[in-house]
Amino acid sequence: MWLFNRRTLIIGLTVALTGCGFAPAYGPSGPATQLQSAIAVDAPDTRDEQLLVQRLETRLGRTAQERYQLGYQLTFVEERMAVSADNITTRFNIVGSAAYALRDADTGTVLTSGKVNSFTGYSTTSSTVATLASERDARERLAVILADQIVTRLIAASPGLAE
């Protein structure tokens, strides 16, 4: 009787994925390795942009030699979500979007571009200080989410980038 063996399953999946052309994005010859420490992100103007750029640089590395330039347009909009009987807002959503364009640093040619969207929320039922801390945390979480989505899109586009 054949018993389930994880090693056999892993080896089988590895062989199957290798046969279909799958290669790890950050593997030795993976397409996303060309993005590591090669993207100069536009300088931030606001705190929200600073948080976005910080996360992008954490994920992609600070540029050692500028090969690509990443431009972005960040937008955050606050929406009232829950209102009490006495017309006091108790919960807000922050809806964010980031349009981005990856350009060749030498020619300025746009290599890939797109737009990512997400949202986070925070509660206002505590003190003023707690509400401000909640809002600040929600904005930070949203910037991280959007930056991670941008990095994922750049990794997906990396096989098509010029060497």
N, C-alpha and C positions, 0 to 999 in steps of 0.2 A: 504494500500500500504506500502511495506517495504522500508524504506529509508536506505541508506548506513550509517553505524555506525562504526566508527573506533574502538571503544571499543569492539564491537562484533567481528570484524575482528581480533584484537589482541588476544582476549581470544581464539578464534577458532584456530588461528595459534599456540598459546602456547600449547593448548591441543593436536593438531596434532603432533607438534614436540616432546612433552613429550612422546607421545605414540610410536614414532619411536625410542626412545632411545637417543634423542638429549639431551645433557647437556652442559651448558656453560663451556668453557675450564678453566676459572678462577673462576668458581662457588665454593661453599663451599666444594663440593666433586669432583670438576673437575680435570681431569688428569694433567693439566698444572700447578696446584698449587705446585706440587712437584719440579718444575723448579725454582720457585721464590727464590732468594737468596741462591741457592744451586749449582750454576755453577761457577767454577773458570775458567776464560778465560786466555789463554796464554798471557804472557807479550808482548807488542808491541815493535818492533824495529824501525819502521819508522813512520812518521807523518800520513800517510794513515792508517796504522795499528792502530795507537793510536785513530784515529777517529772512526774506526770500533769497537774497544774494548769499547770506551766511549759509543757508541750507544747501544752495546750489554748489557753493565752494566746498562744503563738507562732503557732498556726494561725488563731485567731479574732481576735486583737488584744486588748489590754487595754481594758476598758470605759471609754468616754468618757461615755456616758450610759446608765445601767442600764435596759435595756428588758426583758431576760430574766435569770433566775437559773438557773444550772445546778447541780443537786445530784448527788452521786455516792456510791456505796458501792463501795470497792475491796477486793478480796480476792486475796491471793497465797498459794499453797500449794506447798510444796516436796516433790517426789517423788524417791525414789531410783530411778535408771534402770539403772545398771551397777554390779555388785558383783563384786569380785575373788574368787578362790578362798579368800583368807584373810578374807573378809567385810568388806572395806573398800570403801566406796562411791567409785567413780571418776567418776561422772557424775550430775548432778541435773537435773531439769526443774523449772522454776517455772511453775505453771499459774496464770493470772490471769483474773479476771473483774471487770467494772465495770458495775454497774447505774447508770443515769443517768435524770434527769428534768429536762426543760426547763420552767420555770414562767414565767408572766407576772409581771414584777416588781411590778406594781401590785396585781393581784388574787390572785396566788398559784395561779392555775389551771394545772394541768399541761397543757402544749401537746403534748408528745411525750415518750415514755420508752422505755426498752429496756435490753438487756443485751448486752455484747460479751465475747468470750472469746478467749484466745490462750495461747501458751506460748513459753518460751525455755529454753535449757539452758546448762549450763556444766560444765567439767571440773575435777576435784579432784586431778589427777595431779602437779601441781607443788608448789611450796612453799606454806606457809600464807598468806603474803602474796599470792602469785599466785592462790591459790584465793579469798581474800577479794575481790581485785580482779575476778576473773571473776564471782563472785556479784553484786557491786555493778553490774558492767556488764550482766549478764543482767537484773537488776531494772530498770535504766534502759531497756534495749531493750524490755522488756515494757510498761513504762509508756508509752513512745512509741507502740508498736503499738496499745495500747488507746485512747489519746487520739486517734490517727488514725482508728480505727474509729468512735469517738464522733462526731468531726467529719464523717466521711462520712455517717453516719446523720442528723446534724442538717442537712446540706446536702440530703439526699434528702427530708427532712421540711419543708424551708423553704418550698416553694410552698403548703403548707397552714397556715402560721402566720398569725395575724391581723396585718393591717397596722396 
